Amino acid sequence: MEEFLGRLSGWVWGPVLITLLFFAGVYLTFRLKFIQVRGFKRGVLLIMGRYEEPDEAGDISHFQALCAALSATIGTGNIVGVATAIASGGPGAVFWMWLTAAFGMALKYSSCLLALKYRFIHRDGSVSGGPMYFIEKGLGAKWLGVLFAAFTIIASFGIGNMIQANSVADAIEGALGLFGMSPEVMNLPLSSSPKLAFLTGILLFDLCIGIVIASLVGLVIIGGIKRIAKFASRVVPFMTVVYVGGALAILIMNYDKIGAAFSLIFRDAFSLKAGLGGLIGSTIRYGVARGVFSNEAGLGSAPIAHAAAKTKWPVREGLVAMLGPFVDTLVICTMTALVIITSGLWDSGLDGAALSTAAFKSQLSLWGPLIVAFGLAFFAFTSQISWSYYGDRCAEYLFGPKAIIVYRWIYVLVIPIGAASALKVIWNFADIANGLMAFPNLIGVIGLGGIITAETQTYLSRYKEEKPRKKTQCSMTNLPRNKARK
């Protein structure tokens, strides 16, 4: 099974998808005149609440929408995904993660703009949106929207569910020193009592972790996007500061090695390994795959959360959304990569959570594994919560409102299975599902490029002189409609 999924993952993330991702990102970047640069400041002001429209249709604020989307992306991709990319593709994979994120900002801007423009508002005021809606309404290709929704449901059980549970279990094992057994026990046959008892104990330990996670996830997701966004807006900033603080401490101690680490990344990015090894080398393939896994630019998942924002201007939510890849990949993933490379353990043979844990432990001793375990536990927990929302919106799109509760129950019950599964199998499964999601989303975004450009030009030309309000005038309280916008 592992070998088969590995080959299938290699095919899905082969030249066609990688070319399509880069083409879409570059195409939109130039067509929108580098919106990720000229719109960056406005996006920051929006999440600060300087252009709030609390009386507009929608469920959550700009900041809550960004936190909900970030809670799905800041997680195992930043800790385990980076480690896996470096272990499998070399340090050069980090460069391709950067490139994916830079162009991915334009991709995420475009897809979230479309998601808000074509969202569906229910009679009770709640919102459903995402690529399945803009593909159906904008392109008139419902069959492609159905494919996206089906692939997203499948992906939610991989990238959003089992991967997260598996990584939390690994991190806790690492923090407790349970990663490996003694050489004497390792050399015994599988049927031997000591080895069998050890493996059974680890399996039961992982299942218990999975059951605890499943119970906590179930308590949050029952409240829908409003409870998810409220939870994420409180937890995401806190957990980011804790993890980034630990990484910064290590980089300050290893400041003299940072220059050499960057040099290694750039040198390895253009090595023979990057360009050979099949049609596309492992460095590029793992860099792009893990970059997309980290920030989800091009997948079409984040637009589902951003579609619920309280605003009537699609461009505004696009500007907010494009900050996601910047924070997620260009900042947090880079810090994780530098910690691993400066530790000197990137080629030690370790992989995944074990590599990240070892890198942090080499500099911070006992605190290192605790930071990784703490970060993974919170990151993965919030990722599972947000991905449950992505999945239930797609289940509703395909089967109607009654399917939401059924989906949520299945989603929660699968979590313990992921916690006790093999890492390689789960990662390959997630990569395959992600790639299948990306195809219909990218087709929709490229096909609606004219709509994206028109919306952008209309908003920027009409509101380019718009001034942000003072903080005291943009609180989260409801303002009269004539005062909520200029």
C-alpha positions as CSV (number, residue, x, y, z in Angstrom):
1,M,0.0,0.0,0.0
2,E,2.8,2.4,0.9
3,E,4.6,1.8,-2.4
4,F,1.4,2.2,-4.4
5,L,0.4,5.4,-2.7
6,G,4.0,6.7,-3.1
7,R,3.9,6.1,-6.9
8,L,0.4,7.6,-7.2
9,S,1.5,10.7,-5.2
10,G,4.5,11.1,-7.5
11,W,2.2,11.0,-10.5
12,V,-0.4,13.5,-9.1
13,W,2.4,15.9,-8.1
14,G,4.2,15.4,-11.4
15,P,4.9,17.9,-14.1
16,V,1.3,18.7,-15.0
17,L,0.2,19.9,-11.6
18,I,3.4,21.7,-10.7
19,T,3.4,23.5,-14.0
20,L,-0.3,24.4,-13.6
21,L,0.4,25.8,-10.1
22,F,3.3,27.9,-11.2
23,F,1.5,29.0,-14.4
24,A,-1.6,30.1,-12.4
25,G,0.5,31.9,-9.8
26,V,2.7,33.7,-12.3
27,Y,-0.2,34.5,-14.6
28,L,-2.3,36.0,-11.9
29,T,0.7,37.9,-10.4
30,F,1.4,39.7,-13.6
31,R,-2.2,40.1,-14.7
32,L,-3.0,41.7,-11.3
33,K,0.2,43.8,-11.4
34,F,1.8,42.2,-8.3
35,I,-1.3,42.5,-6.1
36,Q,0.6,40.7,-3.3
37,V,3.0,43.7,-3.1
38,R,0.7,46.7,-3.9
39,G,-2.2,45.4,-1.8
40,F,-0.2,44.2,1.2
41,K,-0.6,47.3,3.4
42,R,-4.4,47.4,2.7
43,G,-4.7,43.7,3.7
44,V,-2.9,44.4,7.0
45,L,-5.2,47.4,7.7
46,L,-8.2,45.2,7.0
47,I,-7.3,42.6,9.6
48,M,-6.7,45.4,12.1
49,G,-10.4,46.4,11.7
50,R,-9.7,49.7,10.0
51,Y,-12.4,49.0,7.3
52,E,-14.8,46.9,9.3
53,E,-18.4,46.5,8.0
54,P,-20.1,44.7,10.9
55,D,-23.6,45.2,9.5
56,E,-22.9,43.5,6.1
57,A,-24.0,40.0,5.3
58,G,-21.7,37.2,6.5
59,D,-20.8,35.3,9.7
60,I,-17.4,36.5,10.8
61,S,-15.0,39.5,10.7
62,H,-12.0,39.8,8.3
63,F,-9.6,38.9,11.2
64,Q,-11.7,35.9,12.2
65,A,-11.8,34.7,8.6
66,L,-8.0,34.9,8.3
67,C,-7.5,33.2,11.7
68,A,-9.9,30.4,10.7
69,A,-8.0,29.9,7.4
70,L,-4.6,30.1,9.1
71,S,-5.7,27.7,11.8
72,A,-6.1,25.1,9.0
73,T,-2.7,25.9,7.5
74,I,-0.4,26.8,10.4
75,G,0.2,23.3,11.8
76,T,1.9,20.1,10.8
77,G,2.9,21.7,7.4
78,N,5.0,24.2,9.3
79,I,6.7,21.7,11.6
80,V,6.4,18.2,10.1
81,G,5.9,19.2,6.5
82,V,9.1,21.3,6.4
83,A,11.0,18.5,8.0
84,T,9.7,15.9,5.6
85,A,10.5,18.2,2.6
86,I,14.1,18.7,3.8
87,A,14.6,15.0,4.7
88,S,13.2,13.8,1.3
89,G,14.2,16.6,-1.0
90,G,17.1,18.3,0.7
91,P,17.5,21.9,2.0
92,G,16.8,23.2,-1.6
93,A,13.2,22.2,-1.2
94,V,12.8,25.2,1.1
95,F,13.5,27.6,-1.8
96,W,10.7,26.0,-3.8
97,M,8.4,26.4,-0.8
98,W,9.2,30.1,-0.8
99,L,8.5,30.4,-4.5
100,T,5.2,28.6,-4.2
101,A,4.1,30.9,-1.4
102,A,5.2,34.1,-3.2
103,F,3.1,33.3,-6.3
104,G,0.5,31.6,-4.1
105,M,-0.4,34.9,-2.5
106,A,-1.9,36.0,-5.9
107,L,-3.6,32.6,-6.2
108,K,-5.2,32.8,-2.8
109,Y,-6.2,36.4,-3.4
110,S,-8.0,35.4,-6.6
111,S,-9.7,32.3,-5.3
112,C,-11.0,34.0,-2.1
113,L,-12.2,37.0,-4.1
114,L,-14.3,34.7,-6.3
115,A,-15.5,32.7,-3.3
116,L,-17.0,35.9,-1.7
117,K,-18.4,37.1,-5.0
118,Y,-20.3,33.9,-5.8
119,R,-21.1,32.8,-2.2
120,F,-24.6,31.6,-1.3
121,I,-26.4,33.3,1.6
122,H,-29.1,31.1,3.3
123,R,-32.4,32.3,4.5
124,D,-31.1,32.4,8.1
125,G,-28.2,34.7,7.1
126,S,-25.6,32.0,7.3
127,V,-23.1,31.6,4.4
128,S,-21.8,28.8,2.2
129,G,-19.1,29.5,-0.4
130,G,-15.9,28.2,-2.0
131,P,-14.6,27.0,-5.4
132,M,-17.6,24.6,-5.9
133,Y,-19.9,27.7,-6.0
134,F,-17.7,30.0,-8.2
135,I,-17.0,27.1,-10.6
136,E,-20.7,26.4,-10.9
137,K,-22.0,30.0,-11.1
138,G,-19.0,31.6,-12.7
139,L,-17.9,29.0,-15.2
140,G,-21.2,27.2,-15.5
141,A,-19.5,23.9,-15.0
142,K,-21.4,22.3,-12.1
143,W,-19.8,18.9,-12.8
144,L,-16.4,20.4,-12.1
145,G,-17.7,22.0,-8.9
146,V,-19.0,18.5,-7.8
147,L,-15.6,17.1,-8.4
148,F,-14.0,19.7,-6.3
149,A,-16.4,19.2,-3.4
150,A,-15.9,15.4,-3.6
151,F,-12.1,15.8,-3.6
152,T,-12.3,18.2,-0.7
153,I,-14.3,15.8,1.4
154,I,-11.7,13.1,0.7
155,A,-8.8,15.6,1.5
156,S,-10.4,16.7,4.7
157,F,-9.9,13.2,6.1
158,G,-6.2,13.3,5.1
159,I,-4.7,16.8,5.3
160,G,-7.2,18.0,7.9
161,N,-7.8,14.9,10.0
162,M,-5.5,11.9,10.0
163,I,-2.3,13.9,9.3
164,Q,-2.9,16.2,12.2
165,A,-3.8,13.4,14.6
166,N,-0.8,11.3,13.5
167,S,1.6,14.3,14.0
168,V,0.3,15.1,17.5
169,A,0.8,11.5,18.6
170,D,4.4,11.5,17.2
171,A,5.2,14.8,18.9
172,I,3.9,13.6,22.3
173,E,5.9,10.3,21.9
174,G,9.0,12.3,21.1
175,A,8.5,14.6,24.1
176,L,8.1,11.6,26.3
177,G,11.1,9.8,24.7
178,L,9.0,7.0,23.2
179,F,10.2,7.3,19.6
180,G,12.3,4.1,19.5
181,M,13.0,0.9,21.3
182,S,16.3,-0.4,22.4
183,P,18.6,-2.1,19.8
184,E,18.2,-5.4,21.7
185,V,14.4,-5.3,21.3
186,M,14.6,-3.9,17.7
187,N,16.6,-7.0,16.6
188,L,14.1,-9.4,17.9
189,P,11.5,-11.0,15.6
190,L,8.0,-9.3,15.5
191,S,6.4,-12.3,17.2
192,S,8.7,-11.9,20.3
193,S,6.9,-10.9,23.5
194,P,9.1,-7.8,24.3
195,K,8.8,-6.3,20.8
196,L,5.2,-7.1,20.4
197,A,4.4,-5.7,23.8
198,F,6.2,-2.4,23.0
199,L,4.5,-2.0,19.7
200,T,1.1,-2.8,21.2
201,G,1.7,-0.3,23.9
202,I,2.6,2.5,21.4
203,L,-0.5,1.6,19.4
204,L,-2.8,1.9,22.4
205,F,-1.1,5.1,23.5
206,D,-1.7,6.6,20.0
207,L,-5.3,5.5,20.0
208,C,-5.9,7.1,23.4
209,I,-4.4,10.4,22.1
210,G,-6.7,10.1,19.1
211,I,-9.8,9.6,21.3
212,V,-9.0,12.6,23.4
213,I,-8.5,14.8,20.3
214,A,-11.7,13.5,18.7
215,S,-13.7,14.4,21.8
216,L,-12.3,18.0,21.9
217,V,-12.8,18.5,18.2
218,G,-16.4,17.3,18.4
219,L,-17.1,19.9,21.1
220,V,-16.0,22.8,19.0
221,I,-17.2,21.9,15.5
222,I,-20.8,21.5,16.6
223,G,-21.1,25.3,16.8
224,G,-20.2,25.8,13.1
225,I,-18.1,28.6,11.6
226,K,-18.9,31.2,14.2
227,R,-17.6,29.1,17.1
228,I,-14.7,27.8,15.0
229,A,-13.7,31.4,14.0
230,K,-14.1,32.7,17.6
231,F,-11.9,29.9,18.9
232,A,-9.3,30.3,16.2
233,S,-9.0,34.1,16.6
234,R,-8.0,33.5,20.2
235,V,-5.8,30.4,19.9
236,V,-3.9,31.1,16.6
237,P,-2.1,34.3,17.7
238,F,-1.2,32.7,21.0
239,M,0.2,29.5,19.7
240,T,2.1,31.3,16.9
241,V,3.9,33.5,19.4
242,V,4.9,30.5,21.5
243,Y,6.3,28.5,18.6
244,V,8.0,31.5,16.9
245,G,9.5,32.6,20.2
246,G,11.2,29.2,20.6
247,A,12.5,29.2,17.0
248,L,13.8,32.7,17.4
249,A,15.7,31.7,20.6
250,I,17.4,28.9,18.7
251,L,18.3,31.2,15.7
252,I,19.7,33.8,18.0
253,M,22.0,31.2,19.5
254,N,23.0,30.0,16.0
255,Y,23.2,33.4,14.4
256,D,26.6,32.6,12.9
257,K,25.2,29.6,11.0
258,I,22.2,31.4,9.4
259,G,24.2,32.7,6.4
260,A,25.5,29.3,5.6
261,A,22.0,27.8,5.9
262,F,20.6,30.2,3.3
263,S,23.6,29.5,1.1
264,L,22.9,25.8,1.3
265,I,19.2,26.3,0.5
266,F,20.0,28.3,-2.7
267,R,22.8,26.0,-3.8
268,D,20.8,22.8,-3.3
269,A,17.7,24.3,-4.9
270,F,19.5,24.3,-8.3
271,S,21.5,21.1,-7.9
272,L,21.2,18.1,-10.2
273,K,18.9,16.5,-7.7
274,A,16.5,19.4,-8.1
275,G,16.3,19.0,-11.9
276,L,16.7,15.3,-12.3
277,G,15.3,12.2,-10.7
278,G,12.3,11.5,-12.9
279,L,10.7,14.2,-14.9
280,I,10.9,16.6,-11.9
281,G,13.5,16.2,-9.2
282,S,12.7,15.4,-5.6
283,T,13.8,18.8,-4.5
284,I,11.2,20.7,-6.6
285,R,8.5,18.1,-6.1
286,Y,8.7,18.0,-2.3
287,G,9.2,21.7,-2.1
288,V,6.1,22.5,-4.1
289,A,4.0,19.8,-2.5
290,R,5.0,20.7,1.0
291,G,4.7,24.4,0.2
292,V,1.1,23.9,-1.0
293,F,0.4,21.7,2.0
294,S,1.7,24.4,4.3
295,N,-0.3,27.4,2.9
296,E,-2.9,25.6,0.7
297,A,-2.6,28.3,-2.0
298,G,-4.1,26.8,-5.1
299,L,-6.0,24.0,-3.3
300,G,-9.2,26.0,-2.9
301,S,-9.8,25.2,0.8
302,A,-9.2,28.6,2.4
303,P,-11.9,30.3,0.2
304,I,-14.5,28.3,2.0
305,A,-13.7,30.1,5.2
306,H,-13.1,33.5,3.7
307,A,-16.5,33.3,2.0
308,A,-18.1,33.8,5.4
309,A,-16.5,37.2,6.0
310,K,-18.7,40.2,6.7
311,T,-18.2,42.4,3.7
312,K,-19.8,43.1,0.3
313,W,-16.4,43.8,-1.4
314,P,-14.8,40.6,-2.7
315,V,-11.5,42.4,-3.2
316,R,-11.2,43.2,0.4
317,E,-11.4,39.6,1.5
318,G,-8.9,38.6,-1.2
319,L,-6.5,41.1,0.2
320,V,-6.9,39.6,3.7
321,A,-6.6,36.1,2.4
322,M,-3.3,36.6,0.6
323,L,-1.6,37.4,3.9
324,G,-2.0,33.7,4.8
325,P,0.8,32.3,2.6
326,F,3.1,35.1,3.8
327,V,2.6,34.4,7.5
328,D,2.4,30.6,7.1
329,T,5.2,29.8,4.7
330,L,7.5,32.8,4.2
331,V,7.7,33.4,8.0
332,I,6.9,30.3,10.1
333,C,8.1,27.6,7.7
334,T,11.3,29.5,7.1
335,M,12.0,29.6,10.8
336,T,11.4,25.9,11.2
337,A,13.7,25.2,8.2
338,L,16.5,27.4,9.6
339,V,16.3,25.6,13.0
340,I,16.6,22.2,11.3
341,I,19.4,23.2,9.0
342,T,21.5,25.1,11.6
343,S,21.2,22.2,14.0
344,G,23.1,20.1,11.5
345,L,20.6,17.2,11.7
346,W,18.8,17.7,8.4
347,D,20.7,14.7,6.9
348,S,20.7,12.6,10.0
349,G,18.1,10.1,8.6
350,L,15.3,11.4,10.8
351,D,12.0,12.5,9.3
352,G,8.8,14.3,10.2
353,A,8.1,15.2,13.8
354,A,11.1,13.3,14.9
355,L,13.5,15.5,12.9
356,S,11.9,18.8,14.1
357,T,11.9,17.5,17.7
358,A,15.5,16.6,17.5
359,A,16.5,19.9,16.0
360,F,14.7,21.9,18.8
361,K,16.1,19.5,21.5
362,S,19.7,20.0,20.3
363,Q,19.5,23.6,21.3
364,L,16.9,23.9,24.0
365,S,17.3,20.6,25.7
366,L,14.1,19.6,27.5
367,W,12.2,22.7,26.4
368,G,12.7,22.0,22.7
369,P,10.6,18.8,22.5
370,L,8.0,20.5,24.7
371,I,7.7,23.5,22.3
372,V,7.3,21.1,19.3
373,A,4.8,19.0,21.1
374,F,2.9,22.0,22.3
375,G,3.0,23.7,18.9
376,L,1.9,20.5,17.1
377,A,-0.9,19.8,19.5
378,F,-2.5,23.2,19.2
379,F,-1.7,23.7,15.5
380,A,-3.1,20.3,14.6
381,F,-6.1,20.7,16.8
382,T,-7.1,24.0,15.2
383,S,-6.4,22.5,11.7
384,Q,-8.7,19.7,12.3
385,I,-11.5,22.1,13.4
386,S,-11.2,24.3,10.4
387,W,-11.0,21.4,7.9
388,S,-14.1,19.9,9.4
389,Y,-15.9,23.1,8.3
390,Y,-14.4,22.8,4.8
391,G,-15.7,19.3,4.6
392,D,-19.1,19.9,5.9
393,R,-19.7,22.8,3.4
394,C,-18.8,20.5,0.6
395,A,-21.0,17.7,2.0
396,E,-23.9,20.3,2.1
397,Y,-23.2,21.3,-1.5
398,L,-23.3,17.7,-2.6
399,F,-26.0,16.1,-0.5
400,G,-27.9,18.9,1.2
401,P,-28.0,20.3,4.8
402,K,-28.9,16.9,6.4
403,A,-25.5,15.6,5.3
404,I,-23.6,18.0,7.6
405,I,-24.2,16.1,10.9
406,V,-23.4,12.8,9.3
407,Y,-20.2,14.1,7.9
408,R,-19.2,15.6,11.3
409,W,-19.7,12.3,13.1
410,I,-17.6,10.4,10.5
411,Y,-14.9,13.1,10.7
412,V,-14.6,12.7,14.5
413,L,-14.6,8.9,14.4
414,V,-11.7,8.8,11.9
415,I,-9.4,10.9,14.1
416,P,-8.2,7.9,16.3
417,I,-7.4,5.9,13.2
418,G,-5.1,8.6,11.9
419,A,-3.3,8.9,15.3
420,A,-2.3,5.2,15.1
421,S,-1.5,5.0,11.4
422,A,1.9,4.9,9.6
423,L,3.3,8.3,8.7
424,K,4.4,7.7,5.1
425,V,1.0,6.2,4.1
426,I,-0.9,9.1,5.6
427,W,1.4,11.8,4.0
428,N,1.1,10.2,0.6
429,F,-2.7,9.9,1.0
430,A,-2.8,13.6,1.9
431,D,-0.6,14.7,-1.1
432,I,-2.9,12.7,-3.5
433,A,-6.1,14.3,-2.1
434,N,-4.5,17.8,-2.2
435,G,-3.5,17.4,-5.8
436,L,-6.9,16.2,-6.9
437,M,-8.5,19.3,-5.2
438,A,-6.1,21.7,-6.9
439,F,-7.0,20.7,-10.5
440,P,-10.7,22.0,-10.6
441,N,-9.9,25.0,-8.4
442,L,-7.0,26.1,-10.7
443,I,-9.2,25.6,-13.7
444,G,-11.9,27.8,-12.2
445,V,-9.5,30.6,-11.1
446,I,-7.7,30.7,-14.5
447,G,-11.0,30.6,-16.4
448,L,-12.4,33.5,-14.3
449,G,-9.3,35.6,-14.6
450,G,-11.2,38.3,-16.4
451,I,-13.7,38.6,-13.5
452,I,-10.9,38.8,-11.0
453,T,-9.1,41.6,-12.9
454,A,-12.4,43.6,-13.4
455,E,-13.3,43.3,-9.7
456,T,-9.8,44.4,-8.7
457,Q,-9.7,47.4,-11.0
458,T,-13.2,48.5,-10.0
459,Y,-12.4,48.4,-6.3
460,L,-9.0,49.9,-6.5
461,S,-10.0,52.7,-8.8
462,R,-13.1,53.7,-6.9
463,Y,-11.6,53.3,-3.4
464,K,-7.9,54.1,-3.9
465,E,-8.4,57.4,-2.0
466,E,-10.3,55.7,0.8
467,K,-8.8,56.5,4.2
468,P,-8.8,54.0,7.1
469,R,-10.9,55.0,10.0
470,K,-9.5,55.6,13.5
471,K,-9.4,52.5,15.7
472,T,-12.1,54.0,17.9
473,Q,-14.5,54.2,15.0
474,C,-14.1,50.6,13.8
475,S,-14.9,48.5,16.8
476,M,-16.7,45.2,16.4
477,T,-20.0,46.7,17.5
478,N,-22.7,47.3,14.9
479,L,-22.4,50.7,13.3
480,P,-25.2,52.5,11.3
481,R,-24.9,51.6,7.6
482,N,-24.2,55.2,6.5
483,K,-21.3,55.4,8.9
484,A,-19.8,51.9,8.3
485,R,-18.4,53.0,4.9
486,K,-17.4,56.1,3.1
